[in-house]
Amino acid sequence: MDIQTKLIGLYCAVCDHYDNTLVVYAQRQSNNFCPKYTDSECIATAIWGIYNQKFEVKACYEFIRDYYGGWFPDLPSYQAYNSRICFLADAIKELASLFVCDAGLDPDHSDFVLDSLPIVVAKASRSGRAKTATEMCNKGYCASKDMWYYGAKLHTLAQRNHKSLPTPANMTVSKASEHDLPVAKHELLDGVSDIRIFADTAFADEEWQKQMFEKHNVEIITPIKRKPGQKKLPYWDALFSTAVSSVKQVIESFNNWIIDKTKIQNASKVRSSAGLTAFIFARVACAIFFGFNS
C-alpha cells in the first residue's frame, strides 16, 4: 500500500467513526462553531504526523503544512491547531477504543496477557515538583525500570498470537502510583469471561483469582511469590514461574513496539490533562490502526 493510500484510508476511517460515534465526544466552543478545517481532518492529521515520526504537535503541524497543504487547504494557525487537538481529546480517546475493537480477536484463542507501561511526564529529578495534569498524573515507581517518575500508566490486556505481537483487547490509563491490581479488577477485566490470563506477581490475589474463575471462568496465572523470609523458590515452583514469565514476555514486546513506533513513553512536553489524553490515545490509535487494522 502506497503512502497516499494509507493517508486516505486513515482519513476515511476517522470520518466514518466521527459521523457515527465521535461527534458526541467532540467538545464545542459554541453553537456556531463550524470551522472549515473539520474535526475529522484535525484528528487524522494528528495521527498521520505520529505515523510519520513527528512526535511533537508543532512538528506534526509543520509536516502537514509543508507536505500536505494541498490536501488540507483550511489548516489553521499552529495555536488554533494545538488548541483544537486538546478540545478533541475525548474524541481521540474514543477513536483509539474503536480501533482496538476493530483490531479483531481470534475467537479460537483464549490465552491473554496483561501488563502496564509508564507514561513519563517528568523524570526522577523533577518528579517531586511536577504539577502537570494532576487529574491523571502523580509520582510513582516503575519496578521494571527501577525508576521514580511523575506521570501515568497505560494498562493493556491483549490476546496472544502465534509468532506475532499480541492483539490488544482493552487499554486504560491510571495514575503512576496506582497499583495494577485494582485497575484490572475495576476497569481492565470488567465483563471478560472464558479466558486464561498470564500476568506478573502484581496480580497474585488468591481470593480475587478464585472469584474470577468461579464466576467468569477466567483463569489468572501468575508467577509464584516467595514467602516472607524465603530466599528462593523450590525447584518446581521456580520452573513454573519462569514458564509464566516467558509466556507473559509477549506483552512486554508489545509495549516496546508501541514505544518504538510512537514514543508514547515520553510525555514531557504535555501541559494539561486534555493534552495528555490526546497525547496517549492519538499514539494508541496510530499504532493500532497501522499495526493491526490496515
N, C-alpha and C positions, 0 to 999 in steps of 0.2 A: 504494500500500500504506500503510495507516494505521500509526501508531507502535506500537500494541499488537501488531499482526500481525507487525511487524518483530522485536519482542522475542520473541514466541512462536517465530518462525522461527529466530532465533538459538539460543534455548534448546533447541529440538528438534534442531538441527544439532549442538550441543555434546553433548547426551545420546547421540545416535546414534554420534558418533565416540568418546565416552568409553566406552560399553559395548563397542565393537568394538576399540578401539586404546588410548585414552588411559589406561585403568585400569592398564596395565602401567607407565606413566611416573609415575603419581601416587605420591609418597612417603607412606609410612605411619608414623605415630608409634608405633603398637603394633598388635598383632593385634586388639585390642579397640576400636580407634579407628573408631567408626561414628557420626559426628555426624549430627544431624537435618538440619543445613544441608549439603547434599551438595556434592561436588567440582564437579559439573556446574553447580550454582547459583552457586558461587563464581566459576568461570571465566566463565560467561555474564554475571554482573553486572559483573565487571571490564571485559569488552569493551563491554558496554552503557554503562557510565559513560563510557568513552573516546568512544564514538559520540555521546554527549550532551555532549561538550566538558568532561567532568570528568576532568582530566588527572592530578591527584594522587590517591593511594589514599584519603586522608581525604575529599576532595571527592566521590569516587565513592561511598564508603561512606555518607556523609550523604545523597547524592542517592537512593540505593537505599532507605535507611531512611525518608526523608521522603516519597518519591513512590511507592515500590513495596513498602512494608512489608506490605501485604496479600497481595502476590504471593509474598513470601519471609518468612513469619512466624517462621522459625527463624534469622534473621540474627543472628550472634553479636556480641560486642563488637568495637569497632574494632581493638583489639590482636590479637584472635584472627583477625579477617578479614585483616588485614595479614600476619600470620604464615602464614596458610593460603595466600595467593597465592604467597608465597615457596616454600612446600612444593610447590606445584603448577607451579613454573616450567618443569620439563621437559615436563610435560603440555601447558602452554600453547604451548611451542615446537613440540611435535609437532602440535598443533592448527593452528598457523599453517602448517606444512608441508602438512597435509592440505587446508587451504583453498586454498593455492597450487595444489595438484594439481587441486582441484575447479574452479578458475577456467576451465580448458579452453583448450587451444591449438588453433589452426586448422591442421589437417594440410596445408593447401594453401599456407601461408605459411612460407617458410624463412628470412626475414630476422629477425635478433635484434640486440639492443643490450645493452651491458654497461657498468656504472658502479658507483660506491660513493658513500655519503654518510656524513658524520661523525656519530657519536652523542657529544655533548659532556657529559661528567660534570663537568669543571672547565675553565673558560676560561683564557686565557693567564696572567693574574695568579696563578692558583692551580695551574696545570698542572704545575709542577715539584715541588709539595709534596703533591699528591693521592695517596692510597693506597687509594682505594675499589676494590673488585672487581679486585684485581691479577691474578686468573686470566684476566680478559677485557680488561683495560684497560692502557694505558700512554700515554706522551706521544708525540704525533705532529703532523705538519704537513699541513694541508689547503691545497693549492696554489690551488684554485679560489676559496677564500675568503681566501687569504693569512692563515692563522690557525694558531697553535700551540694545541693543546688536549690535555687528558687525557681519554681515553675509548676508544671502539671505532669500527668502521666496519661499515655494513651494505652488503653487496655484492648486486647484483641482475642476473640475466640475464633479459631479457624479450623477448617476441615483438612485433615491430612490427605495428601495426594501422593501417588507413586512416582518417585523420582522427579518431583517438581515442587514448587512453593505451595504451601497450604492456601486454600481459598478462604478468605475472611467471611465469617458468618455474622459477626456482630462486633462493633467497636464503640467504645465510650471513653470519656475523659474524666479524670478526677484530679483533685489537688495532689501535690507531690507527697505530702505526708500521709495521705490516706492509705490505709492498708489494703492490699489487693483483695483480701477475703470478703469484706463487706461489699465492695464494688461488684464482685462476682455474685454474691448472694442476692443483692437487691436490684442489679441492673443487667449485668452481662449474661447471666444464665436464666433470667426471667422468661418463663414459657418454654424452655427447652425440654426435650424428653427423648428417651430411647437412644441415647448416645453414650460413648465412652470418652472421657476427657483425661488427657495426660497433662499434669501441671507440676509446679515445684512445691517445695515444702510449705510455702506461704498459705497453701490451700488445704493443708493437712488438719482438718477439723473432723474428728471421727463422728460426732453426733450429726453434723450437717451432711457429711458424706452418706451416712446411713439413711437420713431422711430423703435425700435426693434419689437414692437408689430405690427405696421402698415406694415413694410417692410418684416419681417421674421416670423410673428406670434409667437414671443417669448414674453411671459408674465413674467416680472421680479417683484417679490413680495418681499417687504422689510418691516420691522417694520416702524411705523410712527415716524418721527423725531419730537422732541419738538422744538417749535419755540423759537427764542431768547427771553429770559426772562421768558419763560414758565416753571414753576416748575414741573408740572406733566401733563400727557395727560388726556383728558376726558375719562370717563369710557370705552366707546365702542372702542375708539382708543387704549387704553391700553390693552383691551381684544384681539383686533386684533393683536397687536404687540406681545403679549405673545404667541398667537397661531402660528404666523410665526416663532418665535424663537424656539418654540417646534418642529416644522417640521424640521427646519434647524439643530437641535441638532444632527441628524444622521451623518452629515459631520464632526462634532466635534468628534463623536465616531470613525469615520474612521481615522481621524488624530491621535487620541490617540492610536488606534490599530496599525497603521504603526510605530508610535514612540516606542511602547512597543515591537514590533516584530523586529525592525531593528535599534533602537537608532538613527534614522535619524536626530534628532534634535541636536545631539552633534557632531559637526564637528571641534572640537578644534585641532585635530592633522593634519588637512589639511594644505598644504603649497603652493598650486598652483591652478589656475583656472581649469586645466585639472584634478588635483586631486579631486577638489570639485565636478566637473561634474561627475566623476566616482563614488565618494562617494555617491552622491544623487541618481543617476539613477541606480546604482547597487542595492541599497536598494529598490527603487521603483520596479525594475524588480523582485527582490526576493519576495517582499510582494504580488505583483500582480500574479506572476506565481504560487506560492504555495497557495495563498489565493483564487484565482479565476479561474486559468486555469488548475490546476492539479486535 
